[in-house]
Amino acid sequence: MPIGNIALSRHAAPRPVPAPAPRSVRRVLVYRLGSLGDTVVALPALHLIARAFPDAERRMLTNFPVQAKAAPSASVLENTGLSHGYLRYASGTRSPRELFSLWWRLLRWRPQVLVYLGGTRGVAAAKRDAAFFRLCGIFRLIGVSDTEDTQFPRRGADGMLEPEAARLARTLARLGDARLDDPASWSLHLTEAEHRRAADALAPAAGRTLIAASLGTKRQANDWGRDNWRALLSQLAARFSGHALVLCGAADEAEASAYAASGWQGGPVVNLCGALAPRESAAVLARAAIFLGHDSGPMHLAAAMQVPCVAVFSARNLPRVWFPYGRSHRVLYHQVACAGCGLETCIVQRKTCILSITVDEVLAAVADVMAAG
């Protein structure tokens, strides 16, 4: 488990304490692990926490990114006012020294409230986390997913699972309405400087309608393949002649993105992979008519910017949990017998789920979204 295996003795059980009124709370710790996408889907929950504790200093306990591509939460939330500081640790650590250091930092800061935005790692893990935070002197815990119902997404009347953003909002229902369908709940409060940086980066495409794409992914199982993307973009260039293509992503995705875009004719290509910070990329995506990509952080950024997405998904996760939030998106997802495997790398099944999605299917989805928009 991320916090570590720390058990409380029967003598360490905390005494019940009165819950402080929101206005009297001065220090709130928010627990959320993950990288770019995990932070973006938690935006409505973070806005709700800010409304519930407007006078408190809110700090986030998060992890060091496991992969270099993963953007830390601070690079997403900077200038939003949703977090006033960060405490970090190595997720999954069992090091007594690191755990003691974390315990001591929390004990010294003395948070009055913990708001738990943990992932679906199991009820036992959530209970161990809660025990650790109580050991740190935090006795008011909100949102701890220590039941099967709060730990896992519910299935709706349509048979689909609820999005992760909705599950988080449900665990915080005692704080109020997270307003998931309000664009303001997804706002990053982008600054004028960030918008100017985006405008400068897009100067070669000035006056053109933008088609944005991010073709990279952290996981081999989620990769549709650069040849598929190249075939798609070649056909899109013929259909949407005169549009500009802008590519976003990490620096090590620049070459593969350039290859995929090599068939784009009739309009400029602006390859910004590795050139912008996450919030500057969000300002770029906000100017696009449509976003194309995998299940990825940039996809969630585009959805937060209210940009319609056409997303190509593997079936490593069950459907809808990590789909872009909103009604204007089109997701290509093929249900297979091994759906929900959770694999980072798929060898045995050879990525049957995502590679069975055809270029024509994605092309039709893009055409539908562009026609509607």
C-alpha positions as CSV (number, residue, x, y, z in Angstrom):
1,M,0.0,0.0,0.0
2,P,1.3,3.6,-0.6
3,I,1.5,4.7,3.0
4,G,3.2,1.5,4.3
5,N,2.2,-1.2,6.6
6,I,1.9,0.5,10.0
7,A,-0.4,-1.1,12.5
8,L,-1.9,0.6,15.6
9,S,-2.0,-1.2,18.9
10,R,-5.3,-1.4,20.7
11,H,-4.0,1.3,23.1
12,A,-3.5,3.7,20.2
13,A,-7.1,3.9,19.1
14,P,-8.1,7.6,19.0
15,R,-10.8,9.1,21.2
16,P,-13.7,10.6,19.3
17,V,-13.3,14.4,19.0
18,P,-15.8,17.0,18.0
19,A,-15.7,17.9,14.3
20,P,-14.5,21.5,13.9
21,A,-16.7,23.8,11.9
22,P,-15.4,24.5,8.4
23,R,-14.7,28.2,9.2
24,S,-12.6,27.2,12.2
25,V,-10.5,24.7,10.2
26,R,-7.1,26.2,9.5
27,R,-5.1,23.3,8.0
28,V,-6.5,20.6,5.6
29,L,-4.5,17.8,4.2
30,V,-5.7,16.4,0.8
31,Y,-4.5,12.9,-0.1
32,R,-4.3,12.2,-3.9
33,L,-1.8,10.1,-5.7
34,G,-1.1,9.9,-9.4
35,S,0.1,12.1,-12.2
36,L,-1.5,14.4,-14.8
37,G,-4.7,12.5,-15.6
38,D,-5.3,11.5,-11.9
39,T,-5.0,15.2,-10.9
40,V,-7.3,16.5,-13.7
41,V,-10.1,14.1,-12.9
42,A,-10.0,15.2,-9.3
43,L,-10.5,18.9,-10.2
44,P,-14.2,19.0,-9.3
45,A,-13.4,17.3,-5.9
46,L,-10.6,19.9,-5.3
47,H,-12.9,22.8,-6.1
48,L,-15.5,21.3,-3.7
49,I,-12.8,21.1,-0.9
50,A,-11.9,24.7,-1.6
51,R,-15.5,25.8,-1.2
52,A,-16.0,23.7,1.9
53,F,-12.8,25.0,3.7
54,P,-12.3,28.5,2.2
55,D,-10.3,29.9,5.1
56,A,-8.0,26.9,5.5
57,E,-4.5,26.3,4.3
58,R,-4.8,23.2,2.0
59,R,-1.8,21.1,1.3
60,M,-1.7,18.0,-0.9
61,L,0.0,14.8,0.1
62,T,1.0,13.1,-3.2
63,N,3.6,10.8,-4.7
64,F,6.8,11.3,-6.6
65,P,6.1,10.4,-10.3
66,V,7.1,6.9,-11.1
67,Q,7.7,7.7,-14.8
68,A,9.4,10.8,-16.1
69,K,6.5,11.5,-18.4
70,A,4.1,11.8,-15.5
71,A,3.5,15.4,-14.6
72,P,3.4,16.1,-10.8
73,S,0.2,17.5,-9.4
74,A,1.9,20.9,-8.6
75,S,2.5,21.5,-12.4
76,V,-1.2,21.1,-13.0
77,L,-2.6,23.0,-9.9
78,E,-0.2,25.9,-9.9
79,N,-2.0,29.3,-9.8
80,T,-5.4,27.6,-9.1
81,G,-5.5,28.3,-5.4
82,L,-6.7,24.7,-5.0
83,S,-3.6,23.7,-3.1
84,H,-1.3,25.9,-1.1
85,G,1.6,23.4,-0.8
86,Y,2.7,19.8,-1.3
87,L,4.1,17.0,0.8
88,R,5.6,14.2,-1.3
89,Y,6.7,10.6,-0.6
90,A,7.6,7.5,-2.6
91,S,4.4,5.6,-3.2
92,G,4.5,2.1,-1.9
93,T,7.5,2.7,0.3
94,R,8.2,0.2,3.1
95,S,11.3,2.2,4.3
96,P,11.0,2.9,8.0
97,R,13.1,6.0,7.6
98,E,10.8,7.4,4.9
99,L,7.6,6.6,6.8
100,F,9.0,8.1,9.9
101,S,9.9,11.2,8.0
102,L,6.4,11.5,6.6
103,W,4.9,10.9,10.0
104,W,7.0,13.6,11.5
105,R,6.3,16.2,8.8
106,L,2.5,15.6,9.2
107,L,2.8,15.6,13.0
108,R,4.6,19.0,12.9
109,W,2.1,20.6,10.5
110,R,-0.8,19.3,12.5
111,P,-3.7,19.1,9.9
112,Q,-7.1,19.3,11.5
113,V,-8.8,17.5,8.6
114,L,-7.8,14.9,6.1
115,V,-9.8,14.7,2.8
116,Y,-9.0,11.4,1.2
117,L,-9.1,11.1,-2.6
118,G,-7.5,7.7,-2.7
119,G,-7.8,5.4,-5.7
120,T,-9.4,2.0,-5.9
121,R,-6.7,-0.1,-4.2
122,G,-9.0,-2.1,-2.0
123,V,-10.9,-1.6,1.3
124,A,-8.0,-3.0,3.4
125,A,-5.5,-0.5,1.9
126,A,-7.9,2.4,2.7
127,K,-8.3,1.3,6.3
128,R,-4.5,1.0,6.7
129,D,-4.1,4.5,5.3
130,A,-6.8,5.8,7.7
131,A,-4.9,4.2,10.6
132,F,-1.7,5.9,9.6
133,F,-3.3,9.3,9.4
134,R,-4.8,8.9,12.8
135,L,-1.3,8.0,14.1
136,C,-0.2,11.3,12.7
137,G,-2.8,13.0,14.9
138,I,-5.5,13.6,12.3
139,F,-8.8,12.5,13.7
140,R,-11.3,14.0,11.3
141,L,-11.2,12.0,8.1
142,I,-13.4,12.7,5.1
143,G,-13.9,10.5,2.1
144,V,-12.0,7.5,3.2
145,S,-13.2,4.7,0.9
146,D,-13.3,2.0,3.5
147,T,-16.4,0.2,2.1
148,E,-16.9,-1.7,-1.1
149,D,-19.5,0.8,-2.3
150,T,-17.1,3.8,-1.9
151,Q,-14.0,2.0,-3.0
152,F,-15.3,0.9,-6.4
153,P,-17.4,2.7,-9.1
154,R,-21.1,2.0,-9.2
155,R,-22.8,0.6,-12.2
156,G,-25.4,2.9,-13.8
157,A,-28.8,2.0,-15.3
158,D,-27.1,1.8,-18.7
159,G,-24.8,-0.9,-17.4
160,M,-21.7,1.3,-17.5
161,L,-19.5,2.2,-14.5
162,E,-19.4,5.7,-13.1
163,P,-16.5,7.9,-14.0
164,E,-13.7,8.3,-11.5
165,A,-14.6,12.0,-11.1
166,A,-18.1,10.9,-10.1
167,R,-16.9,8.3,-7.6
168,L,-14.6,10.9,-5.9
169,A,-17.5,13.3,-5.7
170,R,-19.7,10.7,-4.2
171,T,-17.2,10.0,-1.4
172,L,-17.2,13.7,-0.6
173,A,-21.0,14.1,-0.6
174,R,-21.0,15.3,3.0
175,L,-19.1,18.4,1.8
176,G,-21.7,19.3,-0.8
177,D,-22.3,19.1,-4.5
178,A,-19.2,18.8,-6.6
179,R,-21.1,20.2,-9.6
180,L,-19.5,17.8,-12.1
181,D,-21.3,19.2,-15.1
182,D,-20.3,22.8,-14.4
183,P,-17.3,23.8,-16.6
184,A,-16.1,26.0,-13.7
185,S,-15.5,22.8,-11.6
186,W,-12.9,21.8,-14.2
187,S,-11.2,25.2,-14.4
188,L,-7.4,25.5,-14.0
189,H,-7.6,29.3,-13.8
190,L,-5.1,29.6,-16.6
191,T,-3.2,32.9,-16.4
192,E,-2.8,35.5,-19.1
193,A,0.9,34.6,-19.4
194,E,-0.1,31.0,-20.1
195,H,-2.6,32.0,-22.7
196,R,0.1,34.3,-24.3
197,R,2.6,31.4,-24.3
198,A,0.0,29.2,-26.1
199,A,-0.7,31.9,-28.7
200,D,3.0,32.4,-29.4
201,A,3.5,28.6,-29.8
202,L,0.6,28.4,-32.2
203,A,1.7,31.4,-34.3
204,P,2.4,29.1,-37.4
205,A,-1.2,28.1,-37.3
206,A,-2.7,31.5,-36.8
207,G,-6.2,31.9,-38.3
208,R,-6.6,28.1,-38.9
209,T,-9.0,25.7,-37.2
210,L,-7.0,23.5,-34.9
211,I,-7.1,19.7,-34.7
212,A,-5.1,18.8,-31.5
213,A,-3.6,15.4,-31.0
214,S,-1.5,13.7,-28.4
215,L,-0.4,10.3,-29.6
216,G,1.9,9.1,-26.8
217,T,1.0,7.0,-23.8
218,K,2.8,5.8,-20.7
219,R,1.6,2.2,-21.2
220,Q,2.3,-0.2,-24.0
221,A,-1.1,-1.7,-23.6
222,N,-2.7,1.7,-24.5
223,D,-0.8,2.3,-27.6
224,W,-2.8,2.2,-30.9
225,G,0.4,2.3,-32.9
226,R,2.0,5.2,-34.9
227,D,1.1,3.6,-38.2
228,N,-2.5,3.7,-37.4
229,W,-2.2,7.3,-36.3
230,R,-0.4,8.1,-39.5
231,A,-3.1,6.5,-41.7
232,L,-5.8,8.4,-39.7
233,L,-4.1,11.8,-39.9
234,S,-3.4,11.3,-43.7
235,Q,-7.1,10.8,-44.3
236,L,-8.1,13.6,-42.0
237,A,-5.8,16.0,-43.8
238,A,-7.7,15.2,-47.1
239,R,-11.1,15.6,-45.5
240,F,-10.3,18.8,-43.5
241,S,-8.0,20.6,-45.9
242,G,-6.7,23.8,-44.5
243,H,-7.0,22.9,-40.9
244,A,-3.9,23.0,-38.7
245,L,-2.6,20.0,-36.7
246,V,-1.1,20.7,-33.3
247,L,0.7,17.8,-31.5
248,C,1.1,17.8,-27.7
249,G,2.9,15.5,-25.4
250,A,6.3,14.7,-23.7
251,A,9.6,15.4,-25.4
252,D,10.3,11.7,-26.1
253,E,7.0,11.5,-28.1
254,A,8.1,14.2,-30.6
255,E,9.7,11.9,-33.1
256,A,6.8,9.3,-33.2
257,S,4.3,12.2,-33.4
258,A,6.2,13.7,-36.3
259,Y,6.2,10.4,-38.1
260,A,2.4,10.0,-37.5
261,A,1.9,13.6,-38.9
262,S,4.1,13.1,-41.9
263,G,1.1,12.4,-44.1
264,W,-0.7,15.6,-43.1
265,Q,-1.0,17.8,-46.2
266,G,-2.8,21.1,-46.8
267,G,-2.3,22.8,-43.5
268,P,0.5,23.5,-41.0
269,V,1.8,21.0,-38.4
270,V,2.9,22.4,-35.1
271,N,4.8,19.9,-33.0
272,L,4.9,21.1,-29.4
273,C,5.9,17.8,-27.8
274,G,8.2,18.7,-24.9
275,A,8.0,22.4,-25.6
276,L,5.3,23.4,-23.1
277,A,4.4,22.9,-19.4
278,P,1.2,21.1,-18.7
279,R,-0.8,24.2,-18.0
280,E,0.5,25.9,-21.2
281,S,-0.5,22.7,-23.1
282,A,-4.0,23.1,-21.6
283,A,-4.1,26.7,-23.0
284,V,-3.2,25.3,-26.4
285,L,-5.8,22.6,-26.2
286,A,-8.5,25.1,-25.2
287,R,-8.1,26.6,-28.7
288,A,-8.7,23.4,-30.5
289,A,-11.9,22.3,-32.3
290,I,-11.3,18.6,-31.4
291,F,-8.7,16.5,-29.6
292,L,-7.5,13.0,-30.7
293,G,-5.5,10.7,-28.6
294,H,-5.2,7.7,-26.3
295,D,-6.3,7.3,-22.7
296,S,-3.8,9.8,-21.4
297,G,-3.2,12.9,-19.3
298,P,-3.5,15.3,-22.3
299,M,-6.9,13.7,-23.1
300,H,-8.2,14.6,-19.6
301,L,-6.7,18.1,-20.0
302,A,-8.6,18.6,-23.2
303,A,-11.8,17.4,-21.7
304,A,-11.3,19.7,-18.8
305,M,-10.9,22.6,-21.3
306,Q,-14.4,21.5,-22.7
307,V,-12.9,20.3,-26.0
308,P,-14.6,17.4,-27.6
309,C,-12.4,14.3,-27.6
310,V,-12.1,11.3,-29.9
311,A,-10.2,8.8,-27.7
312,V,-8.9,5.4,-28.6
313,F,-9.0,3.1,-25.6
314,S,-7.7,-0.3,-24.8
315,A,-9.8,-2.5,-22.5
316,R,-7.2,-2.7,-19.7
317,N,-9.7,-0.7,-17.6
318,L,-13.4,-1.3,-17.5
319,P,-15.5,1.0,-19.7
320,R,-16.2,4.6,-18.7
321,V,-14.2,4.8,-15.4
322,W,-11.4,6.7,-17.2
323,F,-13.2,8.0,-20.3
324,P,-13.0,11.8,-20.8
325,Y,-15.8,13.3,-18.7
326,G,-18.6,14.9,-20.5
327,R,-21.2,14.2,-23.2
328,S,-19.5,15.6,-26.3
329,H,-16.8,13.0,-26.5
330,R,-16.6,9.8,-28.7
331,V,-14.6,6.9,-27.2
332,L,-13.6,3.9,-29.3
333,Y,-13.5,0.9,-26.9
334,H,-13.9,-2.8,-27.9
335,Q,-15.2,-5.1,-25.2
336,V,-13.1,-8.3,-25.1
337,A,-13.1,-11.4,-22.8
338,C,-10.0,-10.1,-20.9
339,A,-11.4,-6.6,-20.4
340,G,-10.3,-5.1,-17.1
341,C,-7.0,-6.9,-17.0
342,G,-5.1,-3.8,-15.8
343,L,-2.0,-4.9,-17.7
344,E,0.7,-2.2,-18.4
345,T,2.1,-4.4,-21.1
346,C,0.1,-6.9,-23.1
347,I,2.0,-9.7,-24.7
348,V,-0.2,-12.8,-24.7
349,Q,-3.3,-11.3,-26.3
350,R,-1.2,-8.9,-28.4
351,K,-3.3,-5.9,-27.6
352,T,-6.3,-7.4,-29.3
353,C,-8.7,-4.9,-27.7
354,I,-7.1,-1.7,-29.0
355,L,-5.6,-3.0,-32.2
356,S,-9.0,-4.3,-33.3
357,I,-10.1,-0.7,-33.6
358,T,-9.9,0.4,-37.2
359,V,-8.8,3.6,-38.8
360,D,-12.2,3.9,-40.5
361,E,-14.0,3.7,-37.1
362,V,-11.9,6.5,-35.7
363,L,-12.3,8.5,-38.9
364,A,-16.1,8.2,-38.7
365,A,-16.1,9.3,-35.0
366,V,-14.0,12.4,-35.9
367,A,-16.3,13.3,-38.7
368,D,-19.3,13.0,-36.4
369,V,-17.8,15.2,-33.8
370,M,-16.7,17.8,-36.3
371,A,-20.1,17.9,-37.9
372,A,-21.7,18.4,-34.5
373,G,-19.4,21.1,-33.4
